[in-house]
Amino acid sequence: MIGNLFKKSDVVPRLTKTASNEILNIATIFLMLTVGTQLTAERVFDLQTIVILVLGLVAFSFGTIGGILFAKIMNLFVKEKINPLIGSAGVSAVPMAARISHQLGQEANPNTFLLQHAMGPNVAGVIGSAVIAGVFISMVN
């Protein structure tokens, strides 16, 4: 958030660059280190860990495929067509899913700009994931 404040103020361009590059990279490294210290070598190749990773990959794939198919089905019934790449951004991988949708759209048509449109379903995917996680946690307790 502080990086966006620096960027929009146009007063401190050096701090903007630092906040969007170096500080972000350092925070990512610290996050990886804290997760990595909790995950021992025995747990990496544990069957439960592998099953969780495979289930995550399957869920991510079905979310992407479902978003594209749903956009194509919607296009059969609406007057103004929706780009199916917007549907693929519905997974909660912020902001990479939206960026990939934008890049693929620009490969097909360099005049298209999908990033802002793809961020809507991208953030909706995050909110949906949080709601479902809350439901699952309440079911466990």
C-alpha positions as CSV (number, residue, x, y, z in Angstrom):
1,M,0.0,0.0,0.0
2,I,2.8,2.4,0.8
3,G,4.2,1.7,-2.7
4,N,1.0,2.8,-4.3
5,L,1.0,6.0,-2.2
6,F,4.6,6.7,-3.3
7,K,3.6,6.0,-6.9
8,K,0.5,8.2,-7.0
9,S,2.2,11.1,-5.2
10,D,4.9,11.4,-7.9
11,V,7.1,13.1,-5.3
12,V,9.5,10.3,-4.5
13,P,10.3,8.4,-7.7
14,R,13.3,6.6,-6.1
15,L,11.3,5.3,-3.2
16,T,8.6,4.3,-5.6
17,K,11.1,2.2,-7.6
18,T,12.5,0.7,-4.4
19,A,9.1,-0.1,-2.9
20,S,8.0,-1.8,-6.1
21,N,11.2,-3.8,-6.6
22,E,13.6,-4.3,-3.8
23,I,11.3,-4.2,-0.8
24,L,8.8,-6.5,-2.6
25,N,11.6,-9.0,-3.3
26,I,12.9,-8.8,0.3
27,A,9.4,-9.4,1.7
28,T,9.0,-12.4,-0.7
29,I,12.3,-13.8,0.5
30,F,11.3,-13.4,4.2
31,L,7.9,-15.1,3.4
32,M,9.7,-18.0,1.7
33,L,12.2,-18.3,4.6
34,T,9.4,-18.4,7.3
35,V,7.5,-21.0,5.4
36,G,10.7,-22.9,4.5
37,T,11.8,-23.1,8.2
38,Q,8.5,-24.8,9.1
39,L,8.6,-27.3,6.3
40,T,11.2,-30.0,7.1
41,A,12.7,-32.3,4.5
42,E,10.6,-35.3,5.7
43,R,7.4,-33.3,5.2
44,V,8.1,-32.2,1.6
45,F,7.9,-35.7,0.2
46,D,5.2,-36.8,2.7
47,L,2.1,-38.3,0.9
48,Q,-0.2,-35.7,2.5
49,T,1.9,-32.8,1.2
50,I,2.0,-34.3,-2.3
51,V,-1.8,-34.8,-2.2
52,I,-2.3,-31.2,-1.2
53,L,-0.1,-29.9,-4.0
54,V,-1.9,-32.1,-6.6
55,L,-5.3,-31.1,-5.3
56,G,-4.3,-27.4,-5.5
57,L,-3.1,-27.9,-9.1
58,V,-6.3,-29.7,-10.0
59,A,-8.4,-26.9,-8.4
60,F,-6.5,-24.2,-10.1
61,S,-6.9,-26.0,-13.5
62,F,-10.6,-26.5,-13.0
63,G,-11.0,-22.9,-12.0
64,T,-9.3,-21.6,-15.1
65,I,-11.2,-24.0,-17.4
66,G,-14.5,-23.3,-15.7
67,G,-14.0,-19.6,-16.1
68,I,-13.3,-19.8,-19.8
69,L,-16.2,-22.2,-20.4
70,F,-18.6,-20.1,-18.4
71,A,-17.6,-17.0,-20.4
72,K,-18.1,-18.9,-23.7
73,I,-21.6,-20.2,-22.5
74,M,-22.5,-16.6,-21.5
75,N,-21.6,-15.4,-24.9
76,L,-24.3,-17.6,-26.4
77,F,-27.0,-15.7,-24.5
78,V,-25.8,-12.1,-24.3
79,K,-25.8,-9.4,-26.9
80,E,-22.4,-7.8,-26.0
81,K,-19.8,-10.6,-26.0
82,I,-17.4,-11.2,-23.1
83,N,-13.7,-12.1,-23.8
84,P,-13.2,-15.6,-22.4
85,L,-9.8,-14.6,-21.1
86,I,-11.6,-12.6,-18.4
87,G,-13.0,-15.9,-17.1
88,S,-9.6,-17.4,-16.8
89,A,-8.6,-14.6,-14.5
90,G,-11.2,-15.7,-11.9
91,V,-8.7,-17.8,-9.9
92,S,-7.3,-16.1,-6.9
93,A,-3.7,-15.8,-8.1
94,V,-3.5,-12.0,-7.8
95,P,-2.2,-10.3,-10.0
96,M,-0.6,-13.0,-12.2
97,A,-3.8,-14.5,-13.5
98,A,-4.9,-11.0,-14.7
99,R,-1.5,-10.3,-16.2
100,I,-1.5,-13.6,-18.1
101,S,-5.0,-12.9,-19.4
102,H,-3.8,-9.5,-20.5
103,Q,-0.7,-10.8,-22.2
104,L,-2.5,-13.5,-24.1
105,G,-5.1,-11.0,-25.2
106,Q,-2.4,-8.7,-26.5
107,E,-0.8,-11.5,-28.4
108,A,-4.0,-12.1,-30.2
109,N,-4.9,-8.4,-30.6
110,P,-2.2,-5.8,-29.7
111,N,-4.9,-3.0,-29.4
112,T,-6.7,-4.8,-26.6
113,F,-6.1,-3.9,-22.9
114,L,-7.6,-6.5,-20.6
115,L,-5.7,-5.9,-17.4
116,Q,-8.2,-3.7,-15.6
117,H,-11.1,-5.8,-16.8
118,A,-9.3,-9.0,-15.6
119,M,-8.6,-7.7,-12.1
120,G,-12.4,-7.7,-11.3
121,P,-12.8,-11.4,-11.5
122,N,-9.3,-11.9,-10.1
123,V,-10.2,-10.0,-6.9
124,A,-13.6,-11.8,-6.9
125,G,-11.7,-15.1,-6.8
126,V,-9.8,-13.9,-3.8
127,I,-13.0,-12.9,-2.0
128,G,-14.7,-16.2,-2.9
129,S,-11.7,-18.2,-1.7
130,A,-11.8,-16.3,1.7
131,V,-15.5,-16.9,2.0
132,I,-15.2,-20.7,1.2
133,A,-12.2,-20.9,3.6
134,G,-14.4,-19.4,6.4
135,V,-17.2,-21.9,5.6
136,F,-14.7,-24.8,5.7
137,I,-13.1,-23.6,9.0
138,S,-16.6,-23.2,10.6
139,M,-17.5,-26.8,9.5
140,V,-14.3,-28.2,11.1
141,N,-14.8,-26.4,14.4
